[in-house]
Amino acid sequence: MGELWQKLVDGKRLIAITTALATLGAVVFTQLATPIYEGKVSIEIGEVIANNMQNSIAPNTMNMPRFLDGPADLAKVVQDKLGISAVLAKGTSKIVDLSLQSPDKIVIQSRLQEAIDFVMQRHETKAKLYQDVTINSTQQIAPIAMSEKPIKPKANLIISVALVLGLMLGVFAVMVRASLKSKAV
């Protein structure tokens, strides 16, 4: 154990240099990388509720809601047509969360608004197909939320990992150098 420690102490310069270079490289990378922002918005899918048995959509669905779009179907359509991430919100059956990542906040805002308009228009068209029923319209739950700080690159994480990897690489280099010296003797 003492011999191993002595090898590390003798190689402290190499360890310090590799650690410093890896950390410096990570800092430079995080400063030069394009920052990525994220915007999110939630949409509550409209429902069609049958008023009585004659108007029910299916024989056994009296007073049971039916969505203007199935949440999974709507998420797939939004992803396929608009390239915007859409997932069913956890713990709900009728709220779809839309999100988009981009370096440009204006692009995020306009593309998410385009997705909202697309869904609203789609559901207005579908709602016109029903007669003598109650329709709870599709609605945007809250304004588009934009991240103030970039979500990528994660500078603290990148620099921390680079520091640890630089330290490990330095220790490895010292051990390899010591091993090669002992074989040469």
N, C-alpha and C positions, 0 to 999 in steps of 0.2 A: 504494500500500500504506500509506504514511504517513497519507494522508487517511482511509482506512478505519479505521485504528487510532485516529486522533483522534476520529472519530465514535463509536467504541465507548467510548473514555475519557470523552467528553462525556456519553454515555448510561449511564454505570456505575450511576447511581442507579436508573434504570428497570430495568436488567438485574438488579440486586441485589433490587429489590422483587418483580419477577415470579418470580425464582428462590425467594425466601423464601416468597412466597404459595403457590406450587405445592408446595413442600416441606412447609409447614405444613398445607396441605390434605391431603396424603398421610399425614402423621402423625396428624391428627385422624381420617381415614378408617380407618386401621389400628387405632386405639384404640377406635373405635365399632363396627367390623364384628364380627359374630358369629364367634367362633372355630369352626373346623370340625376335628373329629378323625377319625381313620381307624382302623378295626379290620380285621385280616386273620387268616385261618385257612386251612390247607391240608388237603385230604381226599384220601386215597389210595383210588381206586376199587377195589372188590373184583373178584376174578377167579373165573371158573369154569374149572377145568382137568379135562378128560376123563381118566379113569383108564385106559381101554382103548378099543379100536376100537368095541366094542359100545355103549359109553356116550358116545361122542363126539357132539358137538353137530352136527357136519357131517362128512361122510365123510373129508375131508382135513385135519382139525384135531386129530388125536390128539396129546395132551400139549401142545397149544398153548392159551394162555390166551384166554379170552373175557371181556370186562368185563361186569359186571352192568348197566352203563349205558355207552353210548359217551360219552367225555369231552365232546365237543362238544354232544351231546344233553343231557347232564346240566347243562352250563353254561347252555344255553338254557332248560331247565325251571326252574332256580333263578332265573334272571333274570326270566323271565316270571311265575312264580307268586309269588315272594317279593320281587322288586325289588332283588336283591342282585347286585352285579357278580361274575361268575364267569368265569374264563379258565383255559385249560390252561396249567400251569406250563411255562416254557421248558425244553427239553431232556428232557421226560418225555412219556410217553404215557398215564399213568394218575393223575396228580396234578392236582387242580383247586384253584386258589386262589380263595377267596371274600373279598371286601372290601366294606366299607360305610363311607360318610362321613356324619357327622351332628354337630350341635353338642352332642349329649348322649351321653356315653360309656356310660351305662346302656342307652340304646336300642340302641347299636351292639352291646354285649355280648349283649343279649337277642335281637336279630334274627339275629345270627350263630349263636347257639346254636339258635335256631329252625330255621335253614337246615341246620345239622349234624343235628339231630334228624329233619328232613324227609328228608334224604338217607339216613340210617341206616335209617329206617323203610321207605323206598322199596326199599332194597336187601335188607333182611330179607325183605320180601314177595316180591321177585324170586328170592331164593335158595331159597325154599321150592318153587319150580317145578322145580328140578333134583333128580334122584335119582341116587345112585351116582356122584357126582362129587366132586372136592375143591374146596372153596370157600374162597378167601382173602377174609375179610370186609373190607368197607369200613371204614376207620378214620380218625380224626382224627389227623394227624401230630404236631401240637403244640398247646399251649393257644392260645386267641385272643390275638393280640398287638395291643395298643392303643397308639397314638401318645401319648407323654407330652405333647408340645407340639403345639399346633394345626398342621395342615398348611396351613391357609388362615386368614386372608390372609397372604401372604408379605410381611411388613412390610419387610424389608430391600430386597427387589426393588422393591416399590411406591415406597418412599421414594427409592431410587436413580434409578428411571426418572423420577419427578416432579422430582427435582433437575435431571437432564439436560434434560428437556422444558421446565422453567421457565427454565433458562439459554438454551436455544434460542429460546424464545418472547421472552425479553427482548432477545436480539440481533436477532431479527426485528423487534420493535417499534421498536428504535433505528434500524434501517435504513429502515423505513417512514417514521418520523418525519423522518429526515434527507432522504429522497427527497422528501417532501411540502414540506419547507422549501426545498429547492433549486428545486422547480417554482414555488413561490410567489414566488421572487425574480426 
